[in-house]
Amino acid sequence: MKQDPKLRAAAGYDALLGCWFGRLKAGFADDVHRKRWFAASRSFDHALAERFAPLVESAAAGGLGDWSATPRG
């Protein structure tokens, strides 16, 4: 059975947003996640690259256009 493209897209951007922002409280990321944005960390960069490289490649090839169909995408 083929997965609904909207569900597949949501799984991709939900994982990405969750990794970057964590669980939002009143629309804001917690301190741990905010600190990551401004601190150099090879291990965090490597983990992001390993986990999300396929999304970056897909975006570069124009394959994530369906993300624009929702506010979170």
Backbone as a printed PyTorch tensor [residue, N CA C, xyz], in Angstrom:
tensor([[[ 0.8460, -1.1810,  0.0000],
         [ 0.0000,  0.0000,  0.0000],
         [ 0.8920,  1.2460,  0.0000]],

        [[ 0.6030,  2.1530, -0.8910],
         [ 1.3910,  3.3810, -1.0090],
         [ 0.9750,  4.3850,  0.0710]],

        [[ 1.9880,  4.9830,  0.7050],
         [ 1.7100,  5.9590,  1.7690],
         [ 1.2530,  7.2890,  1.1760]],

        [[ 0.2940,  7.9090,  1.8320],
         [-0.2020,  9.2200,  1.4300],
         [ 0.9620, 10.2070,  1.4360]],

        [[ 1.1900, 10.9510,  0.3400],
         [ 2.3010, 11.9030,  0.2870],
         [ 2.2660, 12.9360,  1.4090]],

        [[ 1.0720, 13.3500,  1.8330],
         [ 0.9920, 14.3310,  2.9190],
         [ 1.4770, 13.7290,  4.2310]],

        [[ 1.1690, 12.4520,  4.4710],
         [ 1.6550, 11.7930,  5.6870],
         [ 3.1650, 11.6220,  5.6380]],

        [[ 3.6790, 11.2480,  4.4730],
         [ 5.1250, 11.0860,  4.3180],
         [ 5.8340, 12.4250,  4.5280]],

        [[ 5.2890, 13.4950,  3.9770],
         [ 5.8750, 14.8280,  4.1460],
         [ 5.8470, 15.2370,  5.6030]],

        [[ 4.7310, 15.0050,  6.2750],
         [ 4.6100, 15.3770,  7.6870],
         [ 5.6330, 14.6410,  8.5300]],

        [[ 5.8680, 13.3720,  8.2370],
         [ 6.8610, 12.6090,  8.9950],
         [ 8.2390, 13.2350,  8.8360]],

        [[ 8.5630, 13.7130,  7.6400],
         [ 9.8630, 14.3340,  7.4010],
         [10.0240, 15.6580,  8.1150]],

        [[ 9.0700, 16.5560,  7.9510],
         [ 9.2650, 17.8580,  8.5740],
         [ 8.9950, 17.8290, 10.0620]],

        [[ 8.1480, 16.9350, 10.5420],
         [ 7.9620, 16.8230, 11.9930],
         [ 9.2460, 16.3510, 12.6680]],

        [[ 9.9390, 15.4040, 12.0440],
         [11.2090, 14.9300, 12.6020],
         [12.2470, 16.0500, 12.6040]],

        [[12.3280, 16.7840, 11.5070],
         [13.2890, 17.8820, 11.4020],
         [12.9870, 18.9880, 12.4120]],

        [[11.7390, 19.4240, 12.4640],
         [11.3600, 20.4830, 13.4110],
         [11.5380, 20.0260, 14.8560]],

        [[11.1870, 18.7750, 15.1340],
         [11.3470, 18.2500, 16.4880],
         [12.7940, 18.2010, 16.9190]],

        [[13.6680, 17.8150, 16.0080],
         [15.0950, 17.7680, 16.3280],
         [15.6460, 19.1680, 16.5620]],

        [[15.2460, 20.1100, 15.7590],
         [15.7950, 21.4660, 15.8390],
         [15.2060, 22.2800, 16.9830]],

        [[13.9070, 22.1790, 17.1890],
         [13.2340, 23.0050, 18.1960],
         [12.8570, 22.2560, 19.4680]],

        [[12.7720, 20.9340, 19.4180],
         [12.2920, 20.1730, 20.5630],
         [10.8020, 20.4020, 20.7410]],

        [[10.3430, 20.1430, 21.9280],
         [ 8.9300, 20.3730, 22.2330],
         [ 8.7310, 21.8420, 22.5630]],

        [[ 7.8610, 22.4870, 21.8270],
         [ 7.6310, 23.9120, 22.0540],
         [ 6.7090, 24.1230, 23.2490]],

        [[ 7.0410, 25.1300, 24.0250],
         [ 6.1870, 25.5180, 25.1470],
         [ 5.7960, 26.9660, 24.9090]],

        [[ 4.4960, 27.1980, 24.7440],
         [ 3.9770, 28.5310, 24.4230],
         [ 4.6390, 29.0800, 23.1590]],

        [[ 4.9750, 28.1700, 22.2220],
         [ 5.5610, 28.5790, 20.9580],
         [ 7.0650, 28.7740, 20.9690]],

        [[ 7.7270, 28.4590, 22.0840],
         [ 9.1680, 28.6860, 22.2050],
         [ 9.9160, 27.3820, 22.4630]],

        [[11.1190, 27.2940, 21.9110],
         [11.9890, 26.1490, 22.1690],
         [12.5940, 26.2830, 23.5600]],

        [[12.9680, 25.1450, 24.1280],
         [13.5930, 25.1790, 25.4510],
         [15.0440, 25.6580, 25.3610]],

        [[15.6520, 25.9110, 26.5120],
         [17.0220, 26.4320, 26.5620],
         [18.0300, 25.5040, 25.8960]],

        [[17.8810, 24.2010, 26.0970],
         [18.8250, 23.2420, 25.5150],
         [18.8510, 23.3740, 23.9970]],

        [[17.6980, 23.4250, 23.3860],
         [17.6420, 23.5270, 21.9250],
         [18.1200, 24.8940, 21.4420]],

        [[17.7380, 25.9470, 22.1240],
         [18.1840, 27.2870, 21.7000],
         [19.7020, 27.4120, 21.7790]],

        [[20.3100, 26.8520, 22.7960],
         [21.7740, 26.9290, 22.9330],
         [22.4770, 26.2030, 21.7960]],

        [[21.8820, 25.1240, 21.3120],
         [22.4820, 24.3770, 20.1980],
         [22.6170, 25.2330, 18.9490]],

        [[21.6970, 26.1710, 18.7650],
         [21.7120, 26.9660, 17.5430],
         [22.9530, 27.8470, 17.4440]],

        [[23.5250, 28.2120, 18.5710],
         [24.6300, 29.1740, 18.5800],
         [25.9350, 28.5930, 19.0980]],

        [[25.9740, 27.2900, 19.3390],
         [27.1880, 26.6470, 19.8350],
         [27.7250, 25.7040, 18.7620]],

        [[29.0230, 25.7520, 18.5450],
         [29.6420, 24.8390, 17.5930],
         [29.7400, 23.4540, 18.2240]],

        [[29.2790, 22.4560, 17.5030],
         [29.3460, 21.0850, 17.9950],
         [29.4690, 20.1410, 16.8040]],

        [[30.6480, 19.5930, 16.6420],
         [30.8490, 18.6630, 15.5280],
         [29.9510, 17.4410, 15.6480]],

        [[29.7650, 16.9730, 16.8800],
         [28.9400, 15.7750, 17.0520],
         [27.4790, 16.0560, 16.6880]],

        [[26.9750, 17.2190, 17.0780],
         [25.5940, 17.5700, 16.7320],
         [25.4710, 17.7800, 15.2230]],

        [[26.4340, 18.4740, 14.6300],
         [26.4250, 18.6780, 13.1810],
         [26.4400, 17.3370, 12.4440]],

        [[27.2710, 16.4150, 12.9250],
         [27.3680, 15.0980, 12.3010],
         [26.0430, 14.3390, 12.4300]],

        [[25.4400, 14.3950, 13.6150],
         [24.1590, 13.7120, 13.8330],
         [23.0780, 14.2820, 12.9110]],

        [[23.0520, 15.6130, 12.7700],
         [22.0810, 16.2380, 11.8600],
         [22.3230, 15.8030, 10.4190]],

        [[23.5860, 15.8260, 10.0160],
         [23.9230, 15.4500,  8.6420],
         [23.5350, 14.0000,  8.3610]],

        [[23.8360, 13.1100,  9.2940],
         [23.4860, 11.7030,  9.0970],
         [21.9860, 11.4970,  9.0060]],

        [[21.2770, 12.1610,  9.8800],
         [19.8290, 11.9500,  9.9580],
         [19.0640, 12.6390,  8.8280]],

        [[19.5110, 13.8400,  8.4450],
         [18.7050, 14.6380,  7.5250],
         [19.3210, 14.8490,  6.1440]],

        [[20.4650, 14.2510,  5.8510],
         [21.0710, 14.4000,  4.5260],
         [20.1090, 14.0090,  3.3990]],

        [[19.3430, 12.9280,  3.5500],
         [18.4000, 12.6010,  2.4690],
         [17.3590, 13.7000,  2.2260]],

        [[16.9380, 14.3840,  3.2830],
         [15.9900, 15.4870,  3.1000],
         [16.6410, 16.6510,  2.3600]],

        [[17.8850, 16.9500,  2.7050],
         [18.6070, 18.0330,  2.0280],
         [18.7600, 17.7030,  0.5470]],

        [[19.1450, 16.4680,  0.2570],
         [19.3080, 16.0540, -1.1330],
         [17.9780, 16.1160, -1.8860]],

        [[16.9230, 15.6720, -1.2350],
         [15.6030, 15.7220, -1.8670],
         [15.1620, 17.1600, -2.1190]],

        [[15.4060, 18.0410, -1.1520],
         [15.0520, 19.4560, -1.3250],
         [15.8370, 20.0730, -2.4770]],

        [[17.1290, 19.7630, -2.5510],
         [17.9710, 20.3100, -3.6150],
         [17.5010, 19.8440, -4.9930]],

        [[16.9150, 18.6570, -5.0380],
         [16.4210, 18.1160, -6.3050],
         [14.9770, 18.5300, -6.5870]],

        [[14.4170, 19.3720, -5.7180],
         [13.0480, 19.8410, -5.9150],
         [11.9860, 18.8590, -5.4570]],

        [[12.3800, 17.9130, -4.6170],
         [11.4610, 16.8560, -4.2190],
         [10.6090, 17.1200, -2.9980]],

        [[10.7060, 18.2940, -2.3940],
         [ 9.9200, 18.5590, -1.1910],
         [ 8.8810, 19.6550, -1.4070]],

        [[ 8.4540, 19.8210, -2.6220],
         [ 7.4560, 20.8420, -2.9270],
         [ 6.1550, 20.6640, -2.1720]],

        [[ 5.8330, 19.4040, -1.8320],
         [ 4.5940, 19.1620, -1.0940],
         [ 4.6490, 19.7160,  0.3270]],

        [[ 5.8430, 20.0210,  0.8310],
         [ 5.9670, 20.6170,  2.1670],
         [ 5.2940, 21.9890,  2.2070]],

        [[ 5.2550, 22.6670,  1.1010],
         [ 4.6800, 24.0160,  1.0820],
         [ 3.1520, 24.0020,  1.1950]],

        [[ 2.5590, 22.8250,  1.1980],
         [ 1.1000, 22.7190,  1.2830],
         [ 0.5710, 22.8980,  2.7040]],

        [[ 1.4720, 22.9080,  3.6900],
         [ 1.0410, 23.0620,  5.0850],
         [ 1.8870, 24.1300,  5.7720]],

        [[ 1.3640, 24.7650,  6.7890],
         [ 2.1330, 25.7970,  7.5000],
         [ 3.4230, 25.2610,  8.1300]],

        [[ 3.4180, 24.0290,  8.6260],
         [ 4.6080, 23.4770,  9.2710],
         [ 5.6670, 23.0460,  8.2680]],

        [[ 5.2630, 22.7720,  7.0540],
         [ 6.2100, 22.3130,  6.0440],
         [ 6.9410, 23.4570,  5.4570]]])
